[in-house]
Amino acid sequence: MRPRQQQEGMVLIVVLVVLVVTLLAGMGVMRTVQTGNAMAGNFSFRQAAMQASDRAMTDALSEVANRISGGQGNNAVAHRYLSVIDGTVDALGMPASIDWAQVRCTDERGVLLTDCAADTGNYRIQYVVERRCAANPDLADILDIRSRCEYEPQATAVSASTTALRYRVLVRVRGPRGTESWFEAMFSGPAST
């Protein structure tokens, strides 16, 4: 029979080290999953805001078409339509003359909202159209339009109705949980009809 040896506890130390390593690995996995969920949530908010901004783009195209067909292309509308380029911009590159608190606000279905600052859990959309002209041109003179405005070069453009001026649409979308997204699009349309 062998004599009984004294236990030194080496196995206990190894088990404790393995437990600590397992605990740290589990915490790392939890943190990774939490970060992944947050990123997926942020991405889904961004996607929904982009879809909501499509509504503003459609409304802006309609507004420009109505303004041009009514011969009102040179008439600016405060916080809605800028007939000339605003030279001063804010930190986001937006025209400084825009007071977003005064810009009309709709939800994603196009229903007019009275308080755009109130976070009710839906998307609140605002937009402003800026015609890319340095000064208001004579809408009957194609040479004046070309000298004052950015336009799409076309060999067939011989009148104001066939000259494609550039317009910039600036869109602000506010979403749930205080999210805010900014979008900008350029399109071209006739100077007048």
The 8 nearest C-alpha neighbors of each residue, nearest first, counted from 0:
[[1, 2, 3, 4, 5, 6, 7, 8],
 [0, 2, 3, 4, 5, 6, 7, 8],
 [1, 3, 4, 0, 5, 6, 7, 8],
 [2, 4, 1, 5, 0, 6, 7, 8],
 [5, 3, 2, 6, 1, 7, 0, 8],
 [4, 6, 7, 3, 8, 2, 9, 1],
 [7, 5, 8, 4, 9, 3, 10, 11],
 [6, 8, 9, 5, 10, 11, 4, 12],
 [9, 7, 11, 10, 6, 12, 13, 5],
 [8, 10, 12, 11, 7, 13, 6, 14],
 [11, 9, 13, 12, 8, 14, 7, 15],
 [10, 12, 14, 8, 9, 13, 15, 16],
 [11, 13, 15, 9, 14, 10, 16, 8],
 [14, 12, 10, 16, 15, 11, 17, 9],
 [15, 13, 17, 11, 12, 16, 18, 10],
 [14, 16, 18, 12, 17, 13, 11, 19],
 [15, 17, 13, 19, 18, 14, 20, 12],
 [16, 18, 14, 20, 15, 19, 21, 13],
 [19, 17, 15, 21, 16, 20, 22, 14],
 [20, 18, 22, 16, 21, 17, 23, 15],
 [19, 21, 17, 23, 22, 18, 24, 16],
 [22, 20, 18, 24, 19, 23, 17, 25],
 [21, 23, 19, 25, 20, 24, 18, 26],
 [24, 22, 26, 20, 25, 21, 27, 19],
 [23, 25, 27, 21, 26, 22, 20, 28],
 [26, 24, 22, 28, 27, 23, 21, 29],
 [25, 27, 29, 23, 24, 28, 30, 22],
 [28, 26, 24, 30, 25, 29, 31, 23],
 [27, 29, 31, 25, 30, 26, 32, 24],
 [30, 28, 26, 32, 27, 31, 33, 25],
 [29, 31, 33, 27, 28, 32, 34, 26],
 [30, 32, 28, 34, 33, 29, 35, 27],
 [31, 33, 35, 29, 30, 34, 36, 28],
 [32, 34, 30, 36, 31, 35, 29, 37],
 [35, 33, 37, 31, 36, 32, 30, 38],
 [36, 34, 32, 38, 33, 37, 31, 39],
 [35, 37, 39, 33, 38, 34, 40, 32],
 [38, 36, 40, 34, 35, 39, 41, 33],
 [39, 37, 41, 35, 40, 36, 42, 34],
 [40, 38, 42, 36, 37, 41, 35, 43],
 [39, 41, 37, 43, 38, 42, 36, 44],
 [42, 40, 38, 44, 43, 39, 37, 45],
 [41, 43, 45, 39, 40, 44, 38, 46],
 [42, 44, 46, 40, 45, 41, 47, 39],
 [45, 43, 41, 47, 42, 46, 48, 40],
 [44, 46, 42, 48, 43, 47, 49, 41],
 [47, 45, 43, 49, 48, 44, 42, 50],
 [46, 48, 50, 44, 49, 45, 43, 51],
 [49, 47, 51, 45, 50, 46, 44, 172],
 [48, 50, 52, 46, 51, 47, 45, 53],
 [49, 51, 47, 53, 52, 48, 46, 54],
 [50, 52, 48, 107, 53, 49, 54, 47],
 [53, 51, 49, 55, 54, 50, 48, 56],
 [54, 52, 56, 50, 51, 55, 57, 49],
 [53, 55, 52, 57, 56, 51, 58, 107],
 [56, 54, 58, 52, 53, 57, 59, 126],
 [57, 55, 59, 53, 58, 54, 60, 52],
 [56, 58, 60, 54, 59, 55, 53, 61],
 [57, 59, 55, 61, 56, 60, 62, 54],
 [60, 58, 62, 56, 61, 57, 55, 63],
 [61, 59, 57, 63, 62, 58, 64, 56],
 [62, 60, 64, 58, 59, 63, 65, 57],
 [61, 63, 59, 65, 64, 60, 66, 58],
 [62, 64, 66, 60, 65, 61, 67, 59],
 [63, 65, 61, 67, 62, 66, 68, 60],
 [66, 64, 62, 68, 63, 67, 69, 61],
 [65, 67, 63, 71, 69, 64, 68, 72],
 [68, 66, 191, 70, 72, 64, 69, 65],
 [67, 69, 65, 192, 70, 66, 64, 191],
 [68, 70, 66, 67, 71, 65, 72, 192],
 [69, 71, 67, 68, 72, 191, 66, 192],
 [70, 72, 66, 74, 69, 73, 67, 68],
 [73, 71, 67, 74, 70, 66, 82, 191],
 [74, 72, 82, 71, 135, 75, 136, 70],
 [75, 73, 71, 72, 82, 76, 81, 80],
 [74, 76, 81, 82, 80, 73, 77, 72],
 [77, 75, 80, 79, 78, 81, 74, 82],
 [78, 76, 79, 75, 80, 81, 97, 102],
 [77, 79, 102, 97, 76, 101, 80, 127],
 [80, 78, 127, 76, 77, 128, 102, 81],
 [81, 79, 128, 76, 75, 127, 129, 82],
 [80, 82, 129, 75, 83, 130, 128, 76],
 [81, 83, 75, 130, 73, 129, 74, 80],
 [84, 82, 132, 81, 133, 134, 130, 131],
 [83, 85, 131, 133, 132, 86, 129, 130],
 [84, 86, 94, 87, 83, 96, 95, 88],
 [87, 85, 84, 88, 94, 95, 133, 83],
 [88, 86, 95, 85, 94, 89, 96, 93],
 [87, 89, 94, 95, 92, 93, 86, 90],
 [88, 90, 92, 91, 95, 93, 94, 87],
 [89, 91, 92, 88, 93, 95, 94, 87],
 [92, 90, 89, 93, 88, 94, 181, 95],
 [93, 91, 88, 89, 90, 94, 95, 87],
 [92, 94, 88, 91, 89, 95, 90, 169],
 [95, 93, 88, 96, 85, 97, 87, 89],
 [96, 94, 88, 97, 89, 87, 93, 85],
 [95, 97, 94, 98, 85, 87, 78, 88],
 [98, 96, 95, 78, 99, 94, 93, 102],
 [97, 99, 100, 101, 96, 78, 102, 95],
 [98, 100, 102, 101, 97, 78, 125, 103],
 [99, 101, 98, 102, 115, 116, 103, 97],
 [102, 100, 99, 98, 78, 103, 97, 77],
 [103, 101, 99, 78, 100, 104, 125, 79],
 [104, 102, 125, 101, 105, 79, 111, 126],
 [103, 105, 125, 112, 124, 115, 111, 102],
 [106, 104, 111, 112, 110, 109, 124, 123],
 [105, 107, 123, 109, 108, 110, 122, 124],
 [106, 108, 51, 109, 122, 105, 123, 54],
 [109, 107, 106, 110, 105, 54, 51, 111],
 [110, 108, 105, 106, 107, 111, 54, 55],
 [109, 111, 105, 106, 108, 112, 107, 104],
 [110, 112, 105, 104, 109, 106, 113, 103],
 [113, 111, 105, 104, 114, 110, 115, 106],
 [112, 114, 115, 111, 104, 103, 105, 116],
 [115, 113, 116, 112, 117, 104, 118, 100],
 [114, 116, 117, 104, 123, 112, 113, 100],
 [115, 117, 114, 118, 100, 173, 123, 119],
 [118, 116, 115, 114, 119, 120, 123, 113],
 [119, 117, 120, 116, 175, 177, 121, 176],
 [120, 118, 121, 117, 175, 122, 174, 176],
 [119, 121, 175, 118, 174, 122, 176, 117],
 [122, 120, 119, 175, 174, 123, 106, 118],
 [121, 123, 174, 173, 106, 107, 124, 172],
 [124, 122, 106, 173, 172, 105, 115, 104],
 [123, 125, 172, 105, 104, 106, 171, 122],
 [126, 124, 104, 171, 170, 103, 102, 172],
 [127, 125, 170, 169, 171, 55, 168, 128],
 [126, 128, 79, 169, 80, 168, 78, 129],
 [129, 127, 168, 80, 167, 81, 79, 169],
 [130, 128, 81, 167, 166, 80, 131, 82],
 [131, 129, 166, 82, 83, 132, 81, 167],
 [130, 132, 165, 84, 166, 149, 148, 83],
 [133, 131, 148, 83, 134, 147, 84, 130],
 [132, 134, 147, 83, 84, 148, 131, 135],
 [135, 133, 132, 83, 147, 136, 148, 84],
 [134, 136, 73, 83, 132, 137, 82, 133],
 [137, 135, 144, 143, 138, 134, 147, 73],
 [136, 138, 139, 140, 143, 144, 135, 141],
 [139, 137, 140, 136, 159, 191, 144, 190],
 [138, 140, 137, 159, 141, 158, 191, 144],
 [141, 139, 143, 137, 142, 138, 144, 159],
 [140, 142, 144, 143, 159, 158, 145, 139],
 [143, 141, 145, 144, 140, 146, 147, 137],
 [144, 142, 146, 140, 145, 141, 136, 137],
 [145, 143, 141, 136, 142, 147, 146, 148],
 [144, 146, 142, 143, 148, 147, 141, 150],
 [145, 147, 143, 144, 148, 142, 149, 136],
 [148, 146, 133, 144, 132, 145, 134, 136],
 [149, 147, 132, 145, 144, 131, 133, 146],
 [148, 150, 131, 165, 164, 132, 145, 147],
 [149, 151, 164, 165, 163, 152, 148, 145],
 [150, 152, 163, 153, 164, 165, 149, 187],
 [153, 151, 150, 154, 163, 156, 162, 155],
 [154, 152, 155, 156, 151, 162, 163, 161],
 [153, 155, 156, 152, 157, 162, 151, 161],
 [154, 156, 153, 157, 161, 162, 158, 152],
 [157, 155, 161, 162, 153, 154, 158, 159],
 [156, 158, 155, 161, 162, 141, 159, 154],
 [157, 159, 161, 160, 141, 156, 162, 140],
 [160, 158, 162, 190, 161, 191, 141, 138],
 [159, 161, 192, 189, 191, 158, 162, 190],
 [160, 162, 156, 158, 159, 189, 163, 157],
 [163, 161, 156, 159, 189, 160, 190, 164],
 [162, 164, 189, 188, 187, 151, 150, 161],
 [165, 163, 150, 187, 188, 189, 190, 149],
 [166, 164, 187, 150, 131, 186, 149, 130],
 [165, 167, 130, 186, 131, 185, 129, 187],
 [166, 168, 185, 129, 184, 128, 130, 169],
 [169, 167, 128, 184, 183, 127, 185, 129],
 [168, 170, 183, 127, 126, 182, 128, 167],
 [171, 169, 126, 182, 181, 125, 183, 168],
 [170, 172, 181, 125, 124, 180, 126, 182],
 [173, 171, 124, 180, 123, 179, 48, 181],
 [174, 172, 179, 123, 122, 178, 180, 124],
 [173, 175, 122, 178, 121, 179, 177, 123],
 [174, 176, 120, 177, 121, 178, 118, 122],
 [177, 175, 178, 174, 120, 118, 119, 173],
 [176, 178, 175, 174, 179, 173, 118, 120],
 [179, 177, 174, 176, 173, 175, 180, 44],
 [178, 180, 173, 172, 174, 177, 181, 171],
 [179, 181, 172, 171, 173, 48, 182, 178],
 [182, 180, 171, 170, 172, 179, 183, 169],
 [183, 181, 170, 169, 171, 180, 184, 52],
 [182, 184, 169, 168, 170, 181, 167, 185],
 [183, 185, 168, 167, 186, 182, 169, 56],
 [186, 184, 167, 166, 168, 165, 187, 183],
 [187, 185, 166, 165, 167, 184, 188, 168],
 [186, 188, 165, 164, 163, 166, 185, 189],
 [187, 189, 163, 164, 190, 165, 186, 166],
 [188, 190, 163, 160, 162, 191, 164, 161],
 [191, 189, 159, 164, 160, 162, 163, 188],
 [192, 190, 67, 160, 189, 159, 70, 68],
 [191, 160, 68, 67, 159, 189, 190, 70]]
